Amino acid sequence: MSTSRLSPADRTRYARQIRLSGFGESAQAALLDSHVLVIGAGGLGAPILSYLAAVGIGTITVIDPDVVELSNLHRQVIHTEAAIGTRKIDSARQRMNGINSSIEVRMIPQLLTPDNALELFEGVDIVVDGSDNFATRYLANDACEILGIPLVWGTILGFDGQVAVFDAERGATLRDLYPEVPAPGSVPDCSVAGVLGPLCGSIGSAMAMEAIKVLTGIGTPLVNSVAIHSSLDTSWETVPVRPIPGRPPVTDLGQHRGDYAQHTFDSLKTDDTAERTAGPTTGESLLGPATVTWADVEADSILVDIRDDDEVASGMVPSAIHIPMDELLADPSRLPTPDTADTPASSDAAPARPHGIALYCRSGVRSAKTAAQLRSHGIAVTSVNGGYLAYLSQPTPEQS
């Protein structure tokens, strides 16, 4: 869009930023011509999406399969109490359209996976990663490197946060900042460590600003550096990041698929005889598979939702039973058995085989860890990869 194509309404709406020295109508036109993809409509996504909509990004695509929960509202300020139980993308779209009805907002209610990342990223000008797990962060980083797209990255933990711009064509990426992918569950997320809403606002707003700088060419984006913020002493420190000499470029997501499997705890070893009697490389044992996908869950499996009470209040998989993780680990006898399960009677049917027990949580991390602990005691359970988010990502999930 040339500056001459700014409409009178554009000049009125964006007047205060157009007047900025060094910004002007050319920068505004660049924003209106831009397509930004944002991963997540949660704590970081809320300020990112609000400000990118307000500033006049022409097209914004949002990826998030999750639903709004009461425990989200203290930090995910794009959502309201009325949105509890609805998809975050629907709530976010309503808010963004209310801020700026002149932009195009596209919503994708899916998890980002190695199978869809390159297709979803194709044609966008920049990706802003507001996800809450390392698997998605590395996947977004690698897909952007393959496609030559800049990535605005941010993370929060406790009272601190970090922001960076990764651009393989100009320098460092996430793999240069953190060469080793943290083991699943080794770094606590917000549900475990906690988080204050204003910190999400600080880091998310900084990420939105970095995207604006990259798209318009103003200022100095955080390329080859990471900004570290401590909210308790209000400090910002910028640390240089350099490409690792000789690091092979990422050219194929398939080469790093293991890095994106945040929900798999196959590496956890146990001393239980039942686990060790199976072949060491099969990933299976006498207890059955350690993890399954939703497509692999048997129709007669017993589903156990191990999320906390506030999480299940916004919805569960139909027919699932609820046993919070801490309570289940404290008393595994609460798990149903084939004798206690409601099995349809049939006089001429073959003897019923034991029901499988499949655990799921929000994203698969807690259920995989719980399943590993229970299996170490010979309890035959499996974990559903991707958890409730993967369930919601299915084309037509039946939600309760």
C-alpha positions in Angstrom: 0.0 0.0 0.0 1.5 3.4 -1.0 1.0 6.4 1.3 -1.3 7.9 -1.3 -3.7 5.0 -0.7 -4.2 5.8 3.0 -7.8 6.7 3.3 -9.1 9.7 5.2 -10.3 7.2 7.8 -6.8 5.7 8.1 -5.3 9.1 8.6 -7.8 9.9 11.3 -7.5 6.6 13.1 -3.7 6.4 13.1 -3.0 10.2 13.3 -1.1 10.0 16.6 1.4 7.4 15.3 1.7 8.9 11.8 2.8 12.2 13.5 5.8 10.4 15.1 9.1 11.6 13.8 10.6 8.9 11.6 7.3 7.0 11.3 4.9 8.9 9.1 2.5 7.6 6.5 5.0 5.3 4.9 5.4 3.2 8.1 1.6 3.2 8.5 1.2 2.0 5.0 3.7 -0.8 5.6 1.7 -2.0 8.6 -1.6 -2.0 6.7 0.1 -4.1 4.0 1.5 -6.6 6.5 0.4 -10.1 7.5 1.4 -11.1 11.0 0.9 -14.6 12.4 0.5 -14.8 16.2 0.8 -18.1 18.1 -1.4 -18.1 21.1 -4.2 -15.9 22.4 -3.3 -16.2 26.1 -1.2 -14.2 28.5 1.3 -12.9 26.0 -1.1 -13.1 23.1 -3.6 -10.8 24.8 -1.4 -7.6 24.6 0.2 -8.7 21.4 -3.1 -9.1 19.6 -4.7 -6.0 21.1 -1.8 -3.7 20.1 -1.3 -5.2 16.7 -5.0 -4.8 15.9 -4.9 -1.2 17.2 -1.8 -0.2 15.4 -3.3 -1.3 12.0 -1.7 -4.5 10.9 -3.6 -5.3 7.8 -4.0 -9.1 8.3 -3.5 -10.9 11.6 -3.7 -14.7 11.8 -4.1 -16.3 15.2 -3.4 -20.0 16.1 -4.8 -21.3 19.3 -7.2 -24.3 20.0 -7.7 -23.5 23.7 -10.8 -22.4 25.5 -11.1 -19.6 28.1 -11.0 -20.6 31.7 -11.7 -18.5 34.8 -8.0 -18.8 35.9 -7.0 -17.1 32.6 -8.7 -13.8 33.3 -6.2 -12.3 35.7 -3.6 -12.0 32.9 -5.4 -12.8 29.5 -7.1 -9.4 29.4 -8.4 -9.8 25.9 -11.0 -12.2 27.3 -14.0 -11.6 29.6 -16.0 -13.6 32.0 -18.7 -14.0 29.4 -16.2 -15.8 27.2 -15.5 -18.6 29.7 -15.9 -22.0 28.1 -15.6 -20.6 24.5 -12.7 -20.8 22.2 -10.0 -18.2 22.8 -9.8 -17.3 19.1 -13.5 -16.4 19.0 -13.2 -14.3 22.1 -10.0 -12.6 20.7 -11.6 -12.0 17.4 -14.5 -10.2 19.0 -12.2 -8.0 21.0 -9.9 -7.3 18.0 -12.8 -6.4 15.7 -14.1 -4.2 18.4 -10.8 -2.3 18.5 -10.3 -2.2 14.7 -13.0 -3.4 12.4 -11.0 -2.3 9.3 -8.4 -5.1 9.5 -8.7 -8.8 8.6 -8.5 -11.3 11.4 -8.1 -14.9 10.6 -8.4 -17.7 13.2 -7.0 -21.2 13.2 -8.3 -23.4 16.1 -5.4 -25.9 15.9 -2.2 -26.8 17.6 1.0 -25.9 15.7 2.6 -29.1 14.6 5.5 -30.2 12.4 2.8 -31.3 9.9 1.1 -27.9 9.5 3.7 -25.3 10.5 5.3 -24.6 7.1 1.9 -24.4 5.4 0.5 -22.0 8.0 3.6 -19.8 8.0 3.8 -19.6 4.2 3.3 -16.0 3.0 3.3 -14.2 6.3 5.7 -11.3 6.9 6.5 -12.1 10.5 5.6 -14.6 13.2 5.1 -13.6 16.8 5.4 -16.5 19.3 3.2 -16.1 22.4 3.2 -19.9 23.1 3.8 -21.3 26.6 6.0 -24.4 25.9 9.4 -25.1 24.5 8.2 -27.6 21.9 6.1 -25.0 20.1 8.9 -22.3 20.5 11.5 -24.5 18.8 9.0 -25.6 16.1 8.1 -21.9 15.3 11.8 -21.0 15.3 12.8 -23.8 12.9 9.8 -23.2 10.6 10.7 -19.5 10.4 14.4 -20.4 9.6 13.4 -22.7 6.8 11.0 -20.1 5.3 13.3 -17.1 6.0 10.7 -15.3 8.2 11.6 -13.2 11.2 10.3 -14.5 14.5 9.5 -12.3 17.5 10.0 -14.5 20.6 9.1 -14.0 24.2 8.8 -16.0 27.4 7.9 -15.4 31.0 8.5 -17.3 34.2 7.8 -16.1 37.7 8.5 -12.4 37.8 10.9 -12.3 34.9 10.6 -12.3 31.1 12.7 -12.3 27.9 12.2 -10.9 24.4 14.2 -11.4 21.2 13.9 -11.2 17.4 15.3 -14.3 15.7 16.1 -14.0 12.0 18.4 -16.7 10.5 19.0 -14.4 7.5 20.4 -11.7 9.8 22.0 -13.7 12.6 21.0 -15.7 15.6 18.0 -17.9 16.3 16.6 -19.6 19.3 19.0 -22.6 18.8 21.9 -20.2 19.2 20.4 -18.8 22.4 19.4 -22.2 23.8 21.2 -24.9 21.9 19.8 -27.7 24.1 16.0 -28.2 24.1 14.9 -28.4 27.8 13.5 -31.8 28.7 9.7 -32.0 28.8 8.4 -30.8 32.2 11.9 -29.7 33.4 10.9 -26.0 33.3 7.6 -25.3 35.1 4.9 -23.4 33.2 2.6 -20.7 34.6 0.2 -23.3 36.0 2.9 -24.6 38.2 5.2 -21.6 38.8 2.5 -18.9 38.7 2.6 -15.5 36.9 1.3 -12.0 37.4 -0.8 -10.4 34.7 1.1 -7.1 34.4 4.3 -9.0 33.5 2.4 -10.6 30.5 1.5 -7.0 29.6 5.1 -5.8 29.7 6.6 -8.7 27.7 3.7 -8.9 25.3 3.7 -5.2 24.6 7.5 -5.3 24.0 7.0 -8.2 21.5 4.3 -6.2 19.7 6.7 -3.3 19.5 9.5 -5.5 18.1 7.1 -6.7 15.4 6.3 -3.1 14.5 10.0 -2.2 14.3 10.7 -5.1 12.0 7.8 -4.4 9.7 8.4 -0.6 9.4 12.1 -0.4 9.6 12.1 2.1 12.5 14.5 1.7 15.4 16.8 -1.2 16.2 15.0 -4.5 16.6 16.4 -7.1 19.1 18.2 -9.0 16.4 21.3 -10.9 17.8 20.3 -9.9 21.3 17.9 -10.8 24.0 16.3 -8.3 26.4 15.8 -9.7 29.9 13.3 -8.0 32.2 12.9 -8.3 35.9 9.5 -6.9 37.1 10.5 -6.8 40.7 13.2 -4.2 40.3 11.9 -2.8 36.9 15.2 -3.5 35.2 15.9 -4.3 31.5 19.2 -5.8 30.4 20.2 -6.5 26.8 22.5 -9.5 26.3 24.2 -10.2 22.9 23.5 -13.5 21.1 25.7 -14.7 18.3 25.2 -17.5 15.8 27.0 -20.7 16.9 29.9 -21.2 14.5 29.3 -24.3 12.4 25.8 -24.9 13.6 24.0 -26.7 10.8 21.1 -24.7 9.4 17.6 -26.1 9.9 16.3 -27.2 6.5 13.8 -29.9 7.4 11.4 -30.1 10.3 11.6 -33.9 10.2 15.2 -33.8 11.3 14.2 -32.3 14.6 10.8 -33.9 15.2 11.9 -35.2 18.6 12.4 -31.6 19.8 8.8 -30.9 19.2 7.5 -33.8 21.1 6.9 -32.0 24.4 4.3 -34.4 25.5 6.5 -37.6 25.4 8.3 -38.9 28.4 9.7 -42.0 26.7 13.1 -41.1 28.0 12.0 -41.6 31.6 13.3 -44.9 32.7 11.9 -47.0 35.5 13.1 -49.9 37.5 9.8 -51.8 37.4 10.2 -55.3 36.0 7.1 -55.1 33.9 8.5 -52.0 32.0 11.9 -53.7 31.5 10.6 -56.9 30.1 9.6 -55.4 26.8 12.1 -54.7 24.0 14.2 -51.6 25.0 13.6 -49.8 21.8 10.0 -50.5 21.0 8.4 -47.8 23.2 5.9 -50.5 24.3 5.8 -52.8 27.3 3.6 -55.3 29.0 1.7 -52.3 30.3 0.9 -51.2 26.8 2.0 -48.0 25.0 3.3 -45.2 27.1 1.7 -42.6 24.9 -1.1 -42.5 22.3 -2.7 -39.9 20.1 -6.4 -39.2 20.2 -6.8 -41.1 17.0 -5.3 -44.2 18.7 -7.5 -44.1 21.8 -9.7 -47.2 21.8 -13.4 -46.6 21.8 -13.8 -48.5 25.1 -10.8 -46.9 26.8 -11.5 -45.2 30.1 -10.5 -41.5 29.9 -9.2 -39.8 33.0 -8.9 -36.0 33.1 -6.2 -35.1 35.5 -6.5 -31.4 35.3 -7.3 -29.2 38.2 -10.9 -28.3 39.2 -10.7 -24.8 37.6 -9.5 -26.2 34.3 -12.2 -28.8 33.9 -14.9 -26.2 34.7 -14.5 -25.0 31.1 -15.0 -28.4 29.5 -14.0 -32.0 29.4 -13.9 -34.8 26.8 -17.3 -36.5 26.8 -17.4 -39.6 29.0 -14.1 -38.8 30.8 -13.9 -39.0 34.6 -12.0 -36.4 36.6 -9.3 -37.2 39.1 -6.8 -34.3 39.7 -3.2 -35.2 39.2 -2.1 -34.7 42.8 -5.0 -36.8 44.1 -4.3 -39.6 41.6 -0.7 -39.8 42.5 -1.5 -39.8 46.2 -4.0 -42.6 45.7 -3.7 -44.5 42.5 -6.5 -46.9 43.7 -8.9 -44.2 42.6 -8.3 -45.3 39.0 -11.3 -47.4 37.6 -10.7 -51.0 36.8 -12.4 -53.3 34.4 -14.6 -54.6 37.3 -15.8 -51.1 38.2 -16.1 -49.8 34.6 -19.5 -49.7 33.1 -19.2 -52.5 30.6 -22.3 -53.4 28.4 -23.5 -56.9 29.0 -23.7 -59.4 26.1 -24.6 -63.0 26.6 -23.1 -64.2 23.3 -20.1 -61.8 23.2 -16.5 -62.9 23.6 -15.0 -62.4 27.0 -14.3 -58.7 27.4 -10.7 -57.6 27.3 -9.5 -55.2 29.9 -10.3 -51.6 29.3 -7.3 -49.3 28.6 -6.9 -46.3 30.8 -5.8 -43.1 29.1 -4.8 -40.0 31.1 -5.0 -36.5 29.6 -4.2 -33.0 30.9 -4.2 -29.6 29.1 -1.2 -30.2 26.8 0.1 -33.7 27.6 3.0 -32.8 29.8 1.4 -33.6 33.2 -0.4 -36.7 32.0 2.9 -38.1 30.5 4.7 -37.5 33.7 1.9 -38.9 35.8 1.6 -42.0 33.5 5.4 -42.6 33.8 5.2 -42.5 37.6 2.2 -44.9 37.7 3.7 -47.2 35.2 6.9 -47.4 37.3 4.6 -49.2 39.9 3.2 -51.5 37.3 -0.1 -49.7 36.7 -1.2 -50.0 33.1 -2.0 -46.4 32.0 -1.1 -44.4 28.9 -0.9 -40.7 28.2 -2.7 -38.9 25.4 -0.3 -36.7 23.4 -1.3 -33.1 23.2 -4.0 -33.5 25.9 -7.1 -31.4 25.8 -5.6 -28.9 23.4 -5.0 -31.7 20.8 -8.6 -32.8 21.4 -9.9 -29.3 20.6 -7.6 -29.2 17.5 -9.5 -32.0 15.9 -11.8 -30.8 13.0 -15.1 -31.4 14.8 -14.5 -32.3 18.4 -17.5 -33.1 20.5 -17.1 -30.8 23.5 -19.0 -31.1 26.7 
